[in-house]
Amino acid sequence: MLCLVNLPKGARVSDQIIGGYRLVKLLGNGQTSQVWEVVEQTSHRHFAMKILSVEHAKKQESREALFHEAAVGIQMAHQNVIKIMSVNKDKANPHYIMEFFPAGSLKARLMKKDTEFLKKNMHSILKQGATALAYVNASGWVHRDVKPDNFLVNAACELRLIDFALARRVQTDSFLSRLFRRRGNVQGTRSFMSPEQILGQPLDGRADVYSFAATMYELTTNRPPFRGDTQNELLRKHLHEKPISPQNVNPDLTDEFAKLVLKMLSKKREDRPESFHEVLMAINPMRIYKTDVARKS
C-alpha cells in the first residue's frame, strides 16, 4: 500500500496506483489531505482523488471528516456542485473519487488580480453560485464554509461548489436541540461566518446566505466585509459592527447590488433574504457594475 509524501504542487508521479486509480499529478495540498488527478485503470478516464496525507490517514477524526465530506457530496447531483462518485475507507489510504474539473478557485483568480475575467463574468458566477447553494439548502444541508476558495470556475465560466467537510443538516431551534447541542470550537472561515454560526446556534440556509454575501463583497471589492488584527476582533465585528457599503470600496458597483449585499449581511437572519431562491430573483435582472453596458435597461 502506498504512503503518500508531501510532494510539491505540480509534481508528477508514475506507476503508483491506489484503489484502481493511477496517480498522475498533485493538484493541491491541504492541512490534512491531498488532491490528485488520477486515471481509472479500467476505463482510462480522468478523475480527481482526495486522499488523507500520511500523518492523518490513521487519525480517526480526520478519517471521519473525510468520509462525512464524501457522504454529503455523493448525495448532490447538480451541474454547479462537484460530483463525488465513490469513497474508499482503506486503512492506509482513505480517499474519495470525484469528477475531474480542471479549474482554479475564485480566490485564486482574485489573488492573480484577474479582474477582467471576474468583472466580465460576475453576473454568471453569482447566479451559478447561488443556484448551487439553493440546491444544497433545498436538499436539507447547510454548507457552512461558503467562500471564494470553495468555488471553482473554468475559462468557460462553468462553476462548481466544492468542500462539504463542514456541512451539517438544517437545524431547528427546539428545546431538545438546545439541550443536546454539542458545544465546541467555532468551525468555519472567520471572514465569512454568520453571527449565528459564530454563536453556535442552529443553522438554516440563511447562514449560507450571509457567507455568500461576504463572498460577493470580496469578489467585487477584493476585500472581505470585515477585517481585524485578531481572530476575536474579526468575530466581534461580524456580531456587532455594521459593514460599510461595497460601493465605498468600489464606486462602480450599482446601488441595487450594494443594497442586496448589505441585506444579505444583516446580523439577524430574519432580516436577510429568506432563501437563495429570493437571492436569485434579485440577482437575475440586476446590473452589478454601473459600467456594465450589456445589462443596462
KAUR-V322219 format. One record per residue. RES is the residue in three letters. BURIAL is # if it has 9 or more other ideal C-beta (glycine too) atoms within 8 Angstrom, else .. D_LAST is the distance of its C-alpha to the last C-alpha in Angstrom with 2 decimals. Layout:
BEGIN
res->(RES & RES)
burial->(BURIAL & BURIAL)
d_last->(D_LAST & D_LAST)
END
This chain:
BEGIN
res->(MET & LEU & CYS & LEU & VAL & ASN & LEU & PRO & LYS & GLY & ALA & ARG & VAL & SER & ASP & GLN & ILE & ILE & GLY & GLY & TYR & ARG & LEU & VAL & LYS & LEU & LEU & GLY & ASN & GLY & GLN & THR & SER & GLN & VAL & TRP & GLU & VAL & VAL & GLU & GLN & THR & SER & HIS & ARG & HIS & PHE & ALA & MET & LYS & ILE & LEU & SER & VAL & GLU & HIS & ALA & LYS & LYS & GLN & GLU & SER & ARG & GLU & ALA & LEU & PHE & HIS & GLU & ALA & ALA & VAL & GLY & ILE & GLN & MET & ALA & HIS & GLN & ASN & VAL & ILE & LYS & ILE & MET & SER & VAL & ASN & LYS & ASP & LYS & ALA & ASN & PRO & HIS & TYR & ILE & MET & GLU & PHE & PHE & PRO & ALA & GLY & SER & LEU & LYS & ALA & ARG & LEU & MET & LYS & LYS & ASP & THR & GLU & PHE & LEU & LYS & LYS & ASN & MET & HIS & SER & ILE & LEU & LYS & GLN & GLY & ALA & THR & ALA & LEU & ALA & TYR & VAL & ASN & ALA & SER & GLY & TRP & VAL & HIS & ARG & ASP & VAL & LYS & PRO & ASP & ASN & PHE & LEU & VAL & ASN & ALA & ALA & CYS & GLU & LEU & ARG & LEU & ILE & ASP & PHE & ALA & LEU & ALA & ARG & ARG & VAL & GLN & THR & ASP & SER & PHE & LEU & SER & ARG & LEU & PHE & ARG & ARG & ARG & GLY & ASN & VAL & GLN & GLY & THR & ARG & SER & PHE & MET & SER & PRO & GLU & GLN & ILE & LEU & GLY & GLN & PRO & LEU & ASP & GLY & ARG & ALA & ASP & VAL & TYR & SER & PHE & ALA & ALA & THR & MET & TYR & GLU & LEU & THR & THR & ASN & ARG & PRO & PRO & PHE & ARG & GLY & ASP & THR & GLN & ASN & GLU & LEU & LEU & ARG & LYS & HIS & LEU & HIS & GLU & LYS & PRO & ILE & SER & PRO & GLN & ASN & VAL & ASN & PRO & ASP & LEU & THR & ASP & GLU & PHE & ALA & LYS & LEU & VAL & LEU & LYS & MET & LEU & SER & LYS & LYS & ARG & GLU & ASP & ARG & PRO & GLU & SER & PHE & HIS & GLU & VAL & LEU & MET & ALA & ILE & ASN & PRO & MET & ARG & ILE & TYR & LYS & THR & ASP & VAL & ALA & ARG & LYS & SER)
burial->(. & . & . & # & . & . & . & . & . & . & . & . & # & . & . & . & # & # & # & . & # & # & # & # & # & # & . & . & . & . & . & # & # & # & # & # & # & # & # & # & # & . & . & . & . & . & # & # & # & # & # & # & # & . & . & # & # & . & . & . & . & # & # & . & # & # & # & # & # & # & # & # & # & # & . & # & . & . & . & # & # & # & # & # & # & . & # & # & . & # & . & . & # & # & # & # & # & # & # & . & # & . & # & . & # & # & # & . & # & # & . & . & . & . & . & . & . & # & # & . & # & # & # & # & # & # & # & # & # & # & # & # & # & # & # & # & # & . & . & . & # & # & # & # & # & # & # & # & # & # & # & # & # & # & . & . & # & . & # & # & # & . & . & # & # & # & # & # & . & # & # & . & . & . & . & . & # & . & . & . & . & . & . & . & . & # & . & # & . & # & # & # & # & # & # & # & # & # & . & . & . & # & # & # & # & # & # & # & # & # & # & # & # & # & # & # & # & # & # & # & # & . & . & # & # & # & . & # & . & . & . & . & # & # & # & # & # & # & # & . & . & . & # & . & . & # & # & . & . & . & . & . & # & # & . & # & # & # & . & # & # & # & # & # & # & # & . & . & # & . & . & # & # & . & # & # & . & # & # & # & . & # & # & . & . & # & # & # & # & . & . & # & . & . & # & . & .)
d_last->(61.36 & 59.06 & 58.50 & 55.43 & 55.61 & 52.83 & 51.98 & 49.39 & 45.85 & 45.78 & 49.48 & 50.72 & 53.51 & 55.36 & 57.72 & 56.61 & 55.84 & 54.81 & 54.67 & 54.45 & 51.72 & 52.43 & 50.84 & 49.00 & 47.00 & 46.44 & 42.71 & 42.96 & 45.35 & 44.76 & 47.10 & 48.84 & 47.67 & 46.78 & 44.29 & 45.61 & 44.48 & 47.14 & 48.30 & 49.72 & 53.23 & 53.31 & 49.96 & 49.26 & 45.65 & 43.94 & 43.05 & 42.73 & 45.50 & 45.34 & 48.94 & 50.69 & 52.38 & 56.17 & 56.65 & 54.38 & 55.42 & 58.33 & 56.66 & 56.09 & 53.12 & 51.32 & 52.18 & 50.95 & 47.62 & 47.14 & 48.17 & 45.89 & 42.89 & 43.86 & 44.53 & 41.11 & 39.36 & 41.37 & 39.94 & 36.35 & 35.04 & 31.35 & 29.62 & 28.19 & 31.60 & 34.47 & 37.06 & 40.60 & 43.36 & 46.67 & 48.64 & 52.13 & 54.26 & 56.86 & 59.01 & 58.80 & 55.30 & 52.97 & 49.59 & 46.76 & 45.01 & 41.25 & 38.98 & 38.91 & 35.37 & 35.74 & 32.95 & 32.84 & 31.41 & 28.27 & 30.83 & 32.47 & 29.28 & 28.82 & 32.45 & 32.12 & 29.18 & 27.11 & 24.00 & 22.35 & 22.68 & 21.60 & 18.42 & 17.46 & 18.31 & 17.72 & 15.12 & 17.61 & 20.54 & 19.55 & 18.75 & 22.09 & 23.95 & 22.90 & 23.73 & 27.11 & 27.92 & 26.96 & 29.51 & 32.10 & 31.92 & 32.04 & 35.10 & 36.78 & 36.51 & 35.22 & 34.72 & 35.77 & 35.03 & 31.28 & 30.63 & 29.30 & 32.79 & 32.55 & 29.53 & 30.36 & 27.76 & 28.77 & 27.54 & 25.63 & 23.77 & 25.80 & 26.59 & 29.73 & 30.73 & 34.38 & 37.36 & 38.49 & 41.52 & 40.64 & 39.04 & 40.58 & 40.47 & 38.41 & 40.93 & 41.81 & 43.32 & 46.53 & 49.96 & 51.18 & 48.25 & 48.91 & 52.62 & 52.43 & 49.42 & 50.50 & 50.12 & 49.61 & 47.86 & 44.13 & 42.48 & 39.13 & 37.44 & 37.67 & 34.45 & 32.47 & 34.72 & 33.88 & 36.33 & 37.82 & 38.49 & 40.24 & 42.32 & 43.32 & 41.93 & 40.99 & 37.59 & 34.90 & 31.45 & 30.16 & 32.26 & 30.23 & 26.99 & 28.39 & 29.42 & 26.10 & 24.46 & 27.07 & 26.22 & 22.48 & 23.69 & 26.03 & 23.77 & 21.25 & 23.97 & 27.02 & 29.04 & 29.59 & 28.96 & 32.73 & 35.53 & 39.23 & 42.55 & 44.04 & 42.94 & 44.03 & 42.03 & 38.90 & 39.59 & 40.30 & 36.90 & 35.21 & 37.40 & 37.30 & 34.94 & 31.40 & 29.11 & 27.41 & 23.64 & 22.36 & 20.49 & 24.05 & 24.77 & 21.54 & 19.65 & 16.74 & 15.79 & 13.10 & 14.59 & 13.44 & 14.98 & 18.07 & 18.52 & 18.54 & 21.01 & 23.25 & 23.33 & 24.36 & 26.99 & 28.60 & 32.40 & 32.98 & 31.72 & 31.28 & 28.50 & 26.45 & 24.28 & 26.90 & 26.22 & 24.06 & 22.69 & 21.16 & 19.95 & 18.33 & 16.58 & 15.05 & 14.31 & 12.88 & 9.27 & 9.60 & 8.91 & 12.56 & 12.84 & 11.50 & 12.40 & 10.64 & 8.81 & 8.72 & 6.26 & 3.77 & 0.00)
END
